Amino acid sequence: MQYFTLHRTAWPQRSTPSLKLRWPMRKLFLLLLPLLSLAAFGQSVITIPMQQCVWHSGDNPAWAAQNLDESAWLSFDSLQPSPAHMKEAHISRAHYWVRCHLDLSPLRALDHPALQVANWLSAYQVFLNGNAIGVAGNLHTGSFSMNSIRQYPVPASILGNQPDTIAFKVAAKLFDVPTPELTAGNSDALNGRRASLVLAQSESALAPMLLYFVIGIVGLMLLGLFYYDRSRRELLYLSITCVCIAALRANEFCAAAHFNYSSNLDGAVIFLANLVSTVANLLFFFTLARRRVPPLYWVALAFVWAQIMVGVFELFLSPQNAWFLFDLLDRPMTYYAPLARIGFIVGTTAPIVAFWPWRRISRRMRPLATLCGLWGAAQFAWFTLQLTSDRRLGLPDYFALWRPELLEMLALVTTFVILALLALLFRDQRQVAEERAELAGEMLAARNIQRMLAPATLDSAPNFHIEVAFHPMRDVGGDFYLSRVLENGCQRLLVGDVSGKGTAAAMTAAVLIGAAERRGTDSPSELLRHLNQVFRDSKLSGFATCLCADIAPDGTVTLANAGHLSPYYRGEEITLEPGLPIGMNPDSANGYLQSSFPIAPGETLTFLSDGVVEARSSTGELFGFDRAHAISKQSAQQIASTAQAFGQEDDITVLTLAFAPAKVAIA
């Protein structure tokens, strides 16, 4: 969620704090204070009250003159208008001038007189008695440096004998700006004053920045965890949230410390980090709770995104276009801006909604849910008070009053919650690793089962050439086959398909294969009756289709079918006596009939599982029996590959038997 005050056309106000310092910054300041005092000893500074200044919209170079009729000019205080007069006072604010009058004659006695301008968050050019003495930022684009305490040498030759005039030509893109501070004096004294201001301002942002630096490190650690376990998406979302809020705090510290970087970069970090973190923070809570994000939250985010995107767009506009957009959206934003802020508040309720009701949360998840609720409560307090900072609402600005305390509270709570979440997530990660180790053992057992279901070496008679292609849908499947040479010299083939997929189907298939072993004296129909009885006695779930064929050395084929696909011979499907699948036939005594027919030398008998005919294309079209019929004379591997390429949706097994003396070949 958002961790920085956003105005629609401005960055947050960064007012100058008092020099009340905390440990250890107090100690550092005490060490520096003697040096600063020596630099400023015997020196005096002149503070220029901005309340005595006046301003006028427009861009007239003649307004730099020392003497000017200012009767039509407005008090500088009106640059920060009340909500009732915002529209009128903000017309043509893209370019305006500010003029201040004071007596700077004491500067004549100084060795290095200078003018210091602090916290003027705009691009401007400064004039003294009609003479340009400095410029800050780009007057065409309105961008400026976040190093907003600037110092300009004052030549003694331009100081007048009457009240001096300081004029500023300003190119502004901001909606609300802090009141600038103007000070004149000796350059060394002003340098000491600048150092104390930077120290005081950076100190107020240092403690939260250090806490959020820890949070940023945690975010990178979480990103590493996600890299090794891509299934834990909550780690990714929490990582993004941590990195974004750490970037926001680092950016705030850099601005408070007056680092020399562009205001456009400052705004881009604020807007984009808020844009990304609002989404990631919301997805984290609901992903952790294994629930879908309700539509209400996407609606709330839409309001938030729209407000942020307006700010991003304005970064690339000139001051004129930025204020044109401001005037265009002024009335809609009067109603929209509170909705966007309410959108942030709605987002803070995500932990409660994600884990509601509490009684349904597992004991393992309750500590995580509690921490998320605490984090949401801290965010709720932050954003609720942030509503008072919207000047359109006309409320007392409690957010500005309590912001330092709120910021520290939010930093402490967020750091504690994220570190605790990290510990709990590590705990869950360890449990997942243990579960995966157990699963690896189960998969090893499943692979052993699979070797029984799909042996690499087939037992075959010398005058038969058998080829098999087996492609399970998952690591293990429910298709199975058995090839045995019986004592009477017949070649037995057993092909089957258990309902379902995965390990459960493979276990059932293993039971059936085990039951079919050492049953060489049974006929195909007797073997199917035996398997049906074993299936029912074992109380296995589901059912299984099965086809048993005994091929005599002279090529006579004896078949019994339990609901399986009929084999193909010479490209045609063989007509067999029907039979119910194993597990569905209540009559184990005489429930399966046999069929016999001869195959000629050089001919092939092809057995398929339903994974071939049930292959489905990306458009939903079935492979079907017509296509299976058309390719039934191809090799087992060619048939299986064709079905796979079409779109595999089930285990695929193809077994071909050619009546010809040949060595066994395994696909």
Secondary structure, 3 states (H helix, E strand, C coil): CCCCCCECCECCCCCCCCCCCCCCHHHHHHHHHHHHHHHHCCCCEEEECHHHCEEEECCCHHHHCCCCCCCCCEEHHHHCCCHHHHHHHCCCCCEEEEEEEECCHHHHHCCCEEEEEECCCCEEEEEECCEEEEEECCCCCCCCECCCEEEEECCHHHCCCCCEEEEEEEECCCCCCCCCEEEEEEHHHHHHHHHHHHHHHHHHHHHHHHHHHHHHHHHHHHHHHHHHCCCCHHHHHHHHHHHHHHHHHHHHHHHHCCCCCEHHHHHHHHHHHHHHHHHHHHHHHHHHCCCCCCHHHHHHHHHHHHHHHHHHHHHCCCHHHHHHHHHHHHHHHHHHHHHHHHHHHHHHCHHHHHCCCHHHCCCCCHHHHHHHHHHHHHHHHHHHHHHHHCHHHCCCCHHHHHHHHHHHHHHHHHHHHHHHHHHHHHHHHHHHHHHHHHHHHHHHHHHHHHHHHCCCCCCCCCCEEEEEEEECCCCCCCEEEEEEECCCCCEEEEEEEECCCHHHHHHHHHHHHHHHCCCCCCCHHHHHHHHHHHHHHCCCCCCEEEEEEEECCCCEEEEEEEECCCCEECCEECCCCCCCCECCCCCCCCCCCEEEEECCCCCEEEEECHHHHCCECCCCCECHHHHHHHCCCCCHHHHHHHHHHHHCCCCEEEEEEEECCCCCCCC
